[in-house]
Amino acid sequence: MSERNYVLLIQKLDAFIRRYYLNQMVRGGLYTLAIVLSAYLLFSILEFYFYFPPAMRKVLFYGWLLTAGAGLFVWVIQPLLHFMRLGRIIDYATASRIIGDHFANVEDKLLNILQLRSQSAEAKDKSLIEASIDQKISAIQLVPFREAIDIRKNKKYLPFALPPVAILLFLLFAAPNILIDSNYRLIRNNRYFEKEAPFRFRINNEVLEVPQYDDFELSVDVGGNVIPAAVSIVTATGTYSMEVNGPGAFTYTFKKIPAD
């Protein structure tokens, strides 16, 4: 009877240890999500607006990779390996102390059971030791060890993890170019990128050819976030200001265009 009781106790301790590492995985996953995703969003938004030079983009890109890799390994992969009983995990004595922090008087009984079990291996007469082990196991048999680890307490970390997720989803649907453009430049951190002008030109003329020595009026519309107050055109003979015909509308007349 003593052996069966002891095996059941060890199974409960093993289940507790797995739950201990499961709790670490959940908490670590929230840590990783909050920190890595926040860093990703911060670096992406900064790059989108400031067009950092290649050296700075290298720091941001590889710094983020290092942070993401380290966080994932320490907070998620290691607990996962320990959950699968790979690597160095906490022993039964340590598990007993953690359980004892939650349930009064359990730690001493668990440690005493483990000590008696170790002594019984060398004892010639095991009956008294086994009887003592049985008695102590019976005293804590109904104690739910798993409740010493409350995974639900990790909800307190959700306020740190959910906002970055919400911001990411918002950007993906509302302004995906912020992520697409900045990520393109961050990944290609060896190249120099010129910051785009906040406006674009559209030529209204359908035909850009005229007979020799005729006048030609070039019509241009300007659109974008910023509309320039003046526009100049550069030709082989110099730089000339275009005439303003309205908000974002400009024209310039080439006089008596010669042959090419």
GIURWO-V9523 format. One record per residue. N is the residue number from 1. RES is the residue in three letters. PHI is phi in whole degrees, 0 to 359 (* if undefined). OMEGA is omega as a letter, one per 40 degrees, with the letter a starting at -180 (none if undefined). BURIAL is # if it has 24 or more other ideal C-beta (glycine too) atoms within 12 Angstrom, else .. Layout:
BEGIN
N_RES_PHI_OMEGA_BURIAL + N_RES_PHI_OMEGA_BURIAL
END
This chain:
BEGIN
1_MET_*_a_. + 2_SER_297_a_# + 3_GLU_297_a_. + 4_ARG_296_i_. + 5_ASN_298_a_# + 6_TYR_292_i_# + 7_VAL_298_i_. + 8_LEU_296_i_. + 9_LEU_296_i_# + 10_ILE_296_i_# + 11_GLN_297_i_. + 12_LYS_294_i_# + 13_LEU_293_i_# + 14_ASP_297_i_. + 15_ALA_296_i_# + 16_PHE_295_a_# + 17_ILE_297_i_# + 18_ARG_296_i_# + 19_ARG_293_i_# + 20_TYR_300_a_# + 21_TYR_282_i_# + 22_LEU_297_i_# + 23_ASN_297_i_# + 24_GLN_296_i_# + 25_MET_295_a_# + 26_VAL_297_i_# + 27_ARG_296_i_# + 28_GLY_295_i_# + 29_GLY_297_i_# + 30_LEU_291_i_# + 31_TYR_302_a_# + 32_THR_298_a_# + 33_LEU_300_a_# + 34_ALA_294_a_# + 35_ILE_285_a_# + 36_VAL_293_a_# + 37_LEU_290_i_# + 38_SER_296_i_# + 39_ALA_296_i_# + 40_TYR_299_a_# + 41_LEU_294_a_# + 42_LEU_298_a_# + 43_PHE_295_a_# + 44_SER_294_a_# + 45_ILE_292_i_# + 46_LEU_298_a_. + 47_GLU_294_a_# + 48_PHE_299_a_# + 49_TYR_268_a_. + 50_PHE_252_i_. + 51_TYR_48_a_. + 52_PHE_294_i_# + 53_PRO_291_a_. + 54_PRO_307_a_. + 55_ALA_299_a_. + 56_MET_291_i_. + 57_ARG_294_i_# + 58_LYS_297_i_. + 59_VAL_299_a_. + 60_LEU_295_a_# + 61_PHE_294_a_# + 62_TYR_285_i_. + 63_GLY_296_i_. + 64_TRP_293_i_# + 65_LEU_300_i_. + 66_LEU_296_i_. + 67_THR_297_a_# + 68_ALA_295_a_# + 69_GLY_295_a_. + 70_ALA_294_i_. + 71_GLY_297_a_# + 72_LEU_296_a_# + 73_PHE_291_a_. + 74_VAL_288_a_# + 75_TRP_265_a_# + 76_VAL_237_a_# + 77_ILE_292_i_# + 78_GLN_300_i_. + 79_PRO_300_i_# + 80_LEU_295_i_# + 81_LEU_297_i_. + 82_HIS_292_i_# + 83_PHE_300_i_# + 84_MET_272_i_. + 85_ARG_63_i_. + 86_LEU_251_a_. + 87_GLY_86_a_. + 88_ARG_274_a_. + 89_ILE_245_i_# + 90_ILE_294_i_# + 91_ASP_272_a_. + 92_TYR_294_i_# + 93_ALA_295_i_. + 94_THR_295_i_. + 95_ALA_300_i_# + 96_SER_297_i_# + 97_ARG_293_i_. + 98_ILE_295_i_# + 99_ILE_297_a_# + 100_GLY_296_i_# + 101_ASP_294_a_. + 102_HIS_260_a_. + 103_PHE_245_a_# + 104_ALA_295_i_. + 105_ASN_70_a_. + 106_VAL_278_a_# + 107_GLU_302_a_# + 108_ASP_298_a_. + 109_LYS_294_i_# + 110_LEU_296_i_# + 111_LEU_297_i_# + 112_ASN_294_i_# + 113_ILE_298_a_# + 114_LEU_296_i_# + 115_GLN_293_i_. + 116_LEU_297_i_# + 117_ARG_298_i_# + 118_SER_294_i_. + 119_GLN_290_a_. + 120_SER_294_a_# + 121_ALA_293_a_. + 122_GLU_255_a_. + 123_ALA_281_i_. + 124_LYS_281_i_. + 125_ASP_254_a_. + 126_LYS_268_a_. + 127_SER_298_a_. + 128_LEU_293_i_. + 129_ILE_295_a_# + 130_GLU_295_i_# + 131_ALA_295_i_. + 132_SER_294_i_# + 133_ILE_298_i_# + 134_ASP_301_a_# + 135_GLN_296_a_. + 136_LYS_289_i_# + 137_ILE_295_i_# + 138_SER_299_a_. + 139_ALA_291_a_. + 140_ILE_242_a_# + 141_GLN_300_a_. + 142_LEU_268_a_. + 143_VAL_286_a_# + 144_PRO_279_a_. + 145_PHE_305_a_# + 146_ARG_300_a_# + 147_GLU_287_i_. + 148_ALA_290_i_# + 149_ILE_244_i_# + 150_ASP_258_a_. + 151_ILE_296_a_. + 152_ARG_295_i_. + 153_LYS_295_i_. + 154_ASN_290_i_# + 155_LYS_301_a_. + 156_LYS_294_i_. + 157_TYR_269_a_# + 158_LEU_300_i_. + 159_PRO_300_i_. + 160_PHE_271_a_. + 161_ALA_268_a_# + 162_LEU_287_i_. + 163_PRO_303_i_. + 164_PRO_299_i_# + 165_VAL_296_i_. + 166_ALA_296_i_. + 167_ILE_295_i_# + 168_LEU_299_i_# + 169_LEU_297_i_. + 170_PHE_298_a_. + 171_LEU_294_a_# + 172_LEU_298_a_. + 173_PHE_264_a_. + 174_ALA_268_a_. + 175_ALA_213_a_. + 176_PRO_297_a_. + 177_ASN_296_i_. + 178_ILE_299_a_# + 179_LEU_281_a_# + 180_ILE_296_a_. + 181_ASP_294_a_. + 182_SER_292_i_# + 183_ASN_294_i_# + 184_TYR_301_a_. + 185_ARG_284_i_# + 186_LEU_294_i_# + 187_ILE_291_i_# + 188_ARG_267_a_. + 189_ASN_280_i_# + 190_ASN_270_a_. + 191_ARG_261_i_. + 192_TYR_264_i_. + 193_PHE_241_i_. + 194_GLU_278_i_. + 195_LYS_292_a_. + 196_GLU_289_i_. + 197_ALA_292_a_. + 198_PRO_281_i_. + 199_PHE_215_i_. + 200_ARG_226_i_. + 201_PHE_262_i_. + 202_ARG_228_i_. + 203_ILE_278_a_. + 204_ASN_275_a_. + 205_ASN_292_i_. + 206_GLU_281_i_. + 207_VAL_241_a_. + 208_LEU_250_i_. + 209_GLU_234_i_. + 210_VAL_221_i_. + 211_PRO_296_a_. + 212_GLN_301_i_. + 213_TYR_71_i_. + 214_ASP_273_i_. + 215_ASP_280_i_. + 216_PHE_221_i_. + 217_GLU_260_i_. + 218_LEU_270_a_# + 219_SER_246_a_# + 220_VAL_228_i_# + 221_ASP_251_i_# + 222_VAL_242_i_# + 223_GLY_230_i_. + 224_GLY_141_a_. + 225_ASN_288_a_. + 226_VAL_232_i_. + 227_ILE_255_a_. + 228_PRO_291_i_# + 229_ALA_282_a_. + 230_ALA_217_i_. + 231_VAL_228_i_# + 232_SER_244_i_. + 233_ILE_241_a_# + 234_VAL_255_i_. + 235_THR_238_i_. + 236_ALA_293_a_. + 237_THR_258_i_. + 238_GLY_150_a_. + 239_THR_248_a_. + 240_TYR_229_i_. + 241_SER_278_i_. + 242_MET_274_a_# + 243_GLU_278_i_. + 244_VAL_274_a_. + 245_ASN_251_a_. + 246_GLY_154_i_. + 247_PRO_300_i_. + 248_GLY_77_a_# + 249_ALA_243_a_. + 250_PHE_222_i_# + 251_THR_223_i_# + 252_TYR_212_a_# + 253_THR_255_i_. + 254_PHE_275_a_# + 255_LYS_270_i_. + 256_LYS_43_a_. + 257_ILE_293_i_. + 258_PRO_281_i_. + 259_ALA_290_i_. + 260_ASP_301_none_.
END
